[in-house]
């Protein structure tokens, strides 16, 4: 059955993905990861997220990827995200914080899941830019 | 008993009267009519009496055999009947699905390639004299082929026959080929007309000569005749019948030149391009000359050579000559050893052929394809003991004895790195060339505008020089060859006739109009009497504005984008399979020679014209070094090679009438300083190991294998290659912005290659997991599609679209093709291709 299209204002109100979907993306990677990121990208763009708002955090994640996975360092991402989202004063940044927090919880101490987290983050940003995000 | 030559002529012409049936001659003498069973026998005999009376010393015997070959009484007549049977037992009865002939007036020759297993379309050759153009060579669907005009072709044949100044079998064979190559040998409603009259006549003549020399007694011939009748009607056979059916009457001999690869390409680049053409043509000549030398030694007519081309030949030799064949093998090995010191060898294999082998398996026989495969095996096993033919003593003498005198760098040919001696060898523009290399260059030059080839038959001459020229090698096999070139005044420069010449052959090159006024006039100036023929010349030589053969740097400089050189090699896929199984139960001698002949016409006659299309005047780009048999070799500007390969493939597909017979290509490209032998090797690897390694897949519901091209190191099915070609053009359009928009930066190509790299790396990882059983097929497919490459691609292409808004639509289409249509698998090839086409300089 075709679903009625949500209006942009409704989308701004509601995240297009559920916590379970995010957890699934981190667990399985692959299609779940791509499809979840694909939905999030345009949503965040409409929520006025800009890459400069999260550049530092993304940079940290990429640097962590280069080194051996450190769960303690990784757990510190959550407060940093919260801080960045508050500073950004954009709904998009808040939504991203929410999604990534679910993802961070799911990673825990699992290094494989961490790698999927990096991909997930990168994919969200890619689809965000593709949707016209700056 | 009648002599062999008479029997040969009668066998060769036994069915020629069939052509006259449509326009029956009114004046056939009653004594001929009285003897016939069908009409064509009397017409055939009447034709010989009217037109070939002075071609035979025993006109009456020829007439009698022709007129009685369907109800023989004398043993010669029986012999020709049996030869005809062995050649024509092959005819295949039309079934419900296969169309038979349409009677005497309307039947066209069914293209043999459209008879091969798996063919969809039925194609027919329009009835006409052979000419080297597309209209003549390409078969057509039945509804587009014009109704045959038998009288026109017959009258043309008679007219040309009467121009022949002196009788010679070679001239007659050339005429039979020219006029009856596309004439069906059988036009009854029950049979599929897929064998040309020419091939039927030649096969009958070859078999007749073997039977005659085996000296079968009258009783044996009768038993053989009865045996074939019982085989045909599937009745039990007597032991005597079985014995004679399985007793060898012939040898199928195959000769194969090996070492050609090194001989052609293992040269330094100094003058290599010029010498290459000469070397390639020499190899072709050598194959022909050696096979004819064997026939002369065995006193056999040319019809007993079933095929010569592509570095190998097949002969049908009477079985009683098997020891002579062994002797000849040794003599050939010795001559070639003297000529080439082991660089080139000719391996000759032979297998016995019994009457039952000629008969198609559908008719209860063994089928000739089996013999074809056996003789190839025999050659392969001989290759493993190359030079064993020299004999033990000679081997000990030659193989383990140093033969070059000590050489310094100053005494070395700079082309082949063999010996060079001041006084004997030459220096050309400061480059030392041994007399052999110089002679190949000279031959290459002479072939540029060669319209005729003149050949004298001589007694064999002994090779005395350690570095013999190509002429000297051929003279050791009893022929002297001269390409004829035009003088300033337009006339042809004739060489002086050697005093000991025993025969002269004048061959028209690249044109079937071989009995024209000029040729006849030339022949008038020569003695002994001249025979005539024509040859296809599978070559195209690029020349500069001054008419000189160009070197590799010239070709490289004519490229678009990066100034590189390339080699293209192509050949027909699974040819052995095609011969062994393609004709199913119907594989027989003349069907197989028709099949190889058909391939040959495409490669030797048609491929050169496709190459010429690429060569623009003053900016020639390709050098067709060789096209023949079922393969080709082109050196040229790298950028035109993929286009040429695609064009040749498309045309071959049309020629064959579908995807049941396919062709593959390998292309290697490099800067012009890269040695040609490496490039030739790389292209061979690209073709043999990569393109031919393409696995089974389905195209339009048909399972195919191979059938592709390897370019830029990547094998692709043709179906994918055209997609890559399309996207290469799209990328070029973005980069060059022909639509007036802002040009997209070349960084796009780099990004695409990076994305492709990611895709392929992930694919390899997932493949390993699949192999280890960690994931199933479905997971594999999904994981390959949903990975990092995907969002990176989306990211980069979106950024490009933002930066180059005029190209947004094209980039969007690219994005869709990559993510949804599987283009990601091959985008790196398109990107690399576009990158090379837009890069400047070497």
Interface residues (C-beta under 8 A of the other chain):
Chain A: X29 X30 X31 X33 X34 X35 X37 X119 X122 X123 X125 X126 X127 X129 X130 X132
Chain B: X779 X782 X783 X785 X786 X787 X788 X790 X791 X792 X794 X795 X797 X798 X799 X802
